[in-house]
């Protein structure tokens, strides 16, 4: 059976490409995985207790949109974090935010925009699900460079106004994966004004919002409230994977306008998988507790400080403001990744695997992405091997 034509230009996922690049070569030292953003810090101590107390919940179908208690816990967290009131009718629990980012594209993208094929904007490099969602919705993905020249955040306002009039959705990630750039209040306000002018919806991927180096990243909900932006204009996505070290829980949420949330809920009712009830009970407790989040953040901040010392003097090196990746400059990301693997055993990801070629240019080609998720001493050893292999 032929693959649908609209997916013909879909790139291969990053990690199969990485295996094809590295796995036929022997590692040059004890293998150390720094390629994938899978948190390894301890999960909250209460997870097992809450799960055990609610095991009978696996015997019932879970509520599609989220339990009232979980939606209340999420609403309370939004109020504490962003000082914005968001009621349960503007929330939906997600089976991992990748599900939500994809389904929002399907639920919110119109079939046409101003009589033409709609456009979905996304930064380049980008989280690959953005492109898949655009193609699944029948839209044209447009990859906008996010480079050092623009602070690693895409300049959507600099696009041709005629193109902007075709835009239906614009994805944006802050803190950015992979570069760690943080959208300022001014950036968010400018993007929301652009969305109002050209009538498109912002999909804000804020999954790394609770891992930051020096200051909490501004949130789009706070800026939207301050600028009186229509709630239907912006949807934000958050996750317990990073803030709570629970990537296997597959739990997050989307917040936005009442009408848009209703459309996303309806799609989920027919084609999605709601969170099992015991998982919802664990999630409820996680959103109510900040102690484990603060402890987790402190561990990453220690590793940021270590990276600053290890890469001091390396031309082009920048510490991220948020997230847990380093975006290290190299001459060629594929060649550097292979060299590091063969000579040191450290496994990193070529930046080009997170980007698309546009007009013969790939903004990730001269970078590697390095995940700081391992324990501190292990991360230090890996970063020192990288430095000595690539920069000394």
N, C-alpha and C positions, 0 to 999 in steps of 0.2 A: 504494500500500500504506500502511495506517495506521501511524503511529508507535506503539510500545507505550505503553499507557496509563500505565504507571509512570513514563515519562519526560515526561509531559505538562507537568509543572511545572519542567522543567529550564531554567535560565536560559541565555540566549545567552552564548557565551564572551566574555570581557572585550575581546579585541582587535578582533573584528569590530564590537562596539559602539563602541569608540573610533574606528575608521575611519569609521563612520556619523556620529559626532559631529563629527569634525574635517575629514574629507577634502574636503568641499564648500566649505571656507573656505581662503583663501590664508593662508600663514604670514606673520606680521608681522616676520620677520627670518630670518636663516639658520637652516634647520631643524636642531634638535638633539633627538635621541631620548633621552628619559630615562624612558620609559614601560615598557620591557620589561627584565626582569632577565637579559640575555644578557651574560655576562662578556666583556670585550674586552682584558683584560690578556694578556700573552704566555703562550702555552702552554709547558709544560716543554720545554727545548731537546732532550731526548733522544727526544721522541715520534717524529719522522721516522726517526731511526736505528733505533729498535726496530721500527717498522712495516715499514721496508724490509727488515730482516733476517728478517721472518716472513711475507713476502708469500705464500709457498707455502701458508700456512694458509687462504687463501681457497679453496683447492681441496678442502677436506674439510668435512664437517659438523662444527660445533663441539660440544663437550660441553654438554649442557643445563644442568647445575648450576654449571659453572665448572671450569676445569682445577684439578688438585691444587695446582699452583704458585700460581695466583691465589687460591684459597681459603686457602692458607697465608699469602700476603702480607696478605690481609685480616685473618686471625686475628692475625697479628703486629702489625698496626696497632692493632687493638682492644686488645691487651695493652699496648702502649706508651701509647696514649691514655687508656684507661679502667681499666687494671690488672685486667682481667677475662679469663679464659681462655674462649674460645669455639671449639670444635672445628669441623671442616669439615661435620660432619653437622648443625650448627645454622646454616649459612650457605647462601645462594644468590646467585649473581651475577644482576644485573638489567640488562635492556636499557633503562636509564634508570629512575630511581626512580618516575616516574609509572606505569610498567607495574607495578612492585611494589606501590605503594599501591593500585592498582585491583585487581590479582589477589588481594592479601591479603584485600580485602573479600569477594570471591567465594569464596575458599577457606576462610575462617575464620568467616564469618557463618552461623549456623544458620538453618534455615527458620522456626523458631519459638523463642521464649524464654519459658519458663514458660507455654506454651500460647497465647501471643499473638504478634502480629507483632513481630519484633525491632526495636530502636531502634539507630541508629548516631549517636553524638554527634560534633560537630565544632565548632571555634570559628567565630565569625562576626565579622569576615571570615575567609575560609578559601581554601585551594587547591582549585579547583573539582573536581578528580578525586575528592575525598572524597565529595561528594554523588553523583556519577555512580556510584561504587562501591556506595554504599548502595542507590541505586535499582535498580541492576543485580542486586543480591543480594535484592531484594524487601523490603528493610528500610525503616523510616521514618527519614529524616534529621532530626535535631533540631539546630538551629543555636543555639549558646549564646554570648551576647554576650562579646566580648573587647574591653573598652573601657578608657579611662584609669581608670575607677573601680575596676577589678580588676587593674590593672597590665598590661592588654592580654593577659591569659591567662584562659581560660574557667573559671568557677567551677562545675565539674561537681558538686562536693559539695553545692552549694546547690540542686540540683534535687530535685523531689518523689521521695521514696523509692520510690513505686509506679512512677514512670517509670524510675528507676535499675534496678529489678528486671527491666525489659524490655530493658535495654541489653545488646547483644552485643559491640559494638566502640566504642572511643572514639579518634578521631584527635586528635592534638595535635602542634603544630609548635613547635620550639625550636632556635635562635632563630626567632621567629615571622615568617612572611611574611603581612602586610606590615609589622608594627609594630616588629620587631626586639627584642621582649621575650624574655628568657631565663628558662626554668623553673629555679628554684633546686633544690637537693637536697631541701629541705623540700616544695616543690611536687610533685616527682616521687614522693617517699615517700608523701605524702598521696593522690596519684592512684592509686598502686599499691595502697595499703590500701583505697581505695574500690572498686577493681576486684576485689579479693579478697572484700570484703564483699558485693558485688552480682553477683559472678561474671561479669565481662566482661573483654575483652582490650584492651590498650592498643596502638595503632599509632602509634609515635613517629616523626614526620618530622623528622629531624635533619640535613637536607641542607646547612644553613648553619653547621654546628657549628664549622668551622675559620675562619670570618670573624667575628672578635670585636674589640671596642674596647679593653677593659681587662683581661679575664680569660677563660680558656677556659670555655665553658659546661659545666656538669655534664652528664654523659651518663646516660641512663636505664639503660643496662646496668650502670654502676658502682653506681647507687643500688639497682637490683634485686638485685645480688649482695650488697650491704651489708645489705639488709633480708630476705635469704633468700626473695625472691619466686620463685615457680614460673616457670621459663623459658618455659612455655607461656602465661604471663599477659601477656607484653610482647614486641613485635617492633619493631625499630628499622630505619630506612632511611637510607642514606647514599649520596652521589653524588660523582663526580669533576667534575661540571659546574662547581661553584662553587669548591671547594678547589684544583682544578688548571686552571681556565679551559678546560675541555674539554666544553662543552655539546653539541657535535656528536659526541662519542665515544659518547654514550648508554650510559654505564656507571655502575653503582652496585651496591649489595648490600642484602640484608635479612638480619638476624640475629635469632634467636628460639629458641623451643623446638623440639626435634627433631621432634615429631609435627606441629606446625604447618608447619615448613619442608618436611616430607615432603609435606604436602597442597598447598603452594604449588608445589613441584617437579612434582608430578603434573599439576596444572593446566597449568603451562608446557609439559610434555611433549606435551600434546594441542593447546594453543591459543596457545602463545607463540612467541617468536623469540629463541633464544639468541644471545649475542654471538659474532660471527665470531672465529675463533682469533687473528688478528693483533691485534684489539682487546683480547682478553683478555691478550695479552702486554704491550701498552702499559699496560693497567690494572694489571697486576702490578707493573710498574716504578713507576707513580705512587704506589701504596699503600706502597711501600718507601722513598720519598724524601720528606723533609720540607723540604729547602732551598727548593724552589720554592713550597711552601705558606707558609713564613715570609715569603718575599719578596712574595708576593701579598697576604698579610695586612697587611704594612707599607704597601703602596700604599693599601689601603682605610683604614687608620688615619690616613694623611695627609689623605684626603678627609673623614673624620669631623671632624678638627681644623679643616679649612677651613669645613665646614658650621657648626660651633660659632661661629666668628667671624662668618660671613655672616648667620646668623639670631639672633645675640645680641640679646636684648631682645624677640624676637617672642613674644607671649603664647601659651602652650600648646606651644611648640616643645620637643621632647625629642630628644636624641641616642639612637640605638638602641644597645643593648648588643651586638647581633650582627646578622648579615646585611648586606645592602648597600643597603637602602632607607631613605629618609626618609618618615615618615608625617606630612605637614604639615597642620595645622589650617587650615580655610578655612570660609567661610560655607556654600558649596555646591560640592561637588567637581566636578560637571559644568560648572557655570557658570564656575568658576575654571579648569578645564582648557581650555575654549573660549576664555576671555579670554586666557590665557597664550599659546595657539597663535596667535590672531589678532594679538596685540600684540607678541610676542617670537619666535615660531617654536619655542619649547620645547614638546616633546610629553610630557605626563605622563598618568597614569591616574587617573580619578575613583575614589575609594575605594568608592563604592556598587557599582561593577562587580565588586568582589571579595566582596560581601556579599549577604545576602538580607534582604528585608523580613520582619520578625517582629512581629506585632501593630502594624503600621503604622510600625514603627521600623526604620531601616537604620543600623547602627553605623558604616558607612563613609561615609555621606552627607556629613559635614562634614570630609572629609579628601581629600587627593590623595597618591598614591604616586609617589615620585621615586626612580629607580634611579641609584646612584652608580657605574655601570659604565664610563663613558667615561674617557679619560685625564684626569689631574688638572687641567690647565689648562682643558680643555674643560668638565669638570664644574664648575669654579669659575665660568666664564662663565655656564653654565646656571643655577647656583644664584643668582648675582647678578641675572640677569634675572628669575628667579622672585621674589626678594625685592623688587626694585624695582617689579614689576608688581602684586604682591598685598599687600605689607605696608608700603610707604612712602607 
